[in-house]
């Protein structure tokens, strides 16, 4: 503490001693007696020692408080203006650290909850695949179907983990939507065939976006449509500023619509059928927002659902 006090106050004490010595030298030069000079020293040193002792006590008190816990210190206890300014700065930094720590803790808990939900979800195709492999002869088509489901679940989780760095992973180019959607439909062909669903892809625009992430959005919307369409068809078409994915499925309850894009929210349909983790639509909206797009949904129970991707700009291709 003494060392810290010396570093904090040495300029002040050096200035006072310099003034004192200058006064004594001046008295000596005018032939003042030694006795008078010593008396002057004494009268000068006594108040300096009193003031210095009080200043040292006050410095030691603040030093001990800072060493104990700065969060318990009241800024009214700090009498030095510069010290108070530093204290207020420390308090502001501590608040920022606490806020960042709370945010990190919330994100960590959110990720753990999502991983738990995803782990539970991926067990379904893994269990189905295990059962298929136990029956001879193995149904290769059914096994490949379950493997494709596992692959899609892994893709969803990989993209979830990459979501925080999505801004640095964007490659914006002109993207012809119809070839991209056709390719996505081909990748999901086994699911369409398994449920005997028809799919139609109409004229679609060319847009400026990231093809990789745009394909992920279409894959999630189509997969979601397949899940909740027991029979009928899925149609992808464009109108106005949007591209629509419409199905003839079971539809979404009105009370579920406002929350359908929330993380981990699967709604009544997902809970009833135990088919949804709520992660795919959440990721789709997050990615769409980073791409400058907007996702909306309309639905009627027993009739079907229509998801729309709204683009800020489009250039129509001649079909």
Buried (B, 14 or more C-beta within 10 A) or exposed (E): EEEEBEEBBEEEBEEBEEEBEEBBEEBEEEEEEEEEBEEBBEEBEEEBEEEBEEBBEBBBEBBEBBEEEEEEBEEEEBEBEEBBEEBEEBBEEEEEEEEEEEEEEEEEEEEEEBEEBBEEBBEBBBEBBEEBEEEEEEEEEBBEBBBBBBEBBEBBBEBBEBBEEBEEEEEEEEBBBBBBBBBBBEBBEBBBEEEEBEBEBBEBBBBBBBBBBBBBBBBBBBBBBBBBBEEBBBBBBBEEBBBBBBBBBBBBEEEBBEEBBEBBBBBEBBEEEEBBBBBBBBBBBBBBEBBEBBBBBBBEBEEBBBBBBBBEEBEEEEE
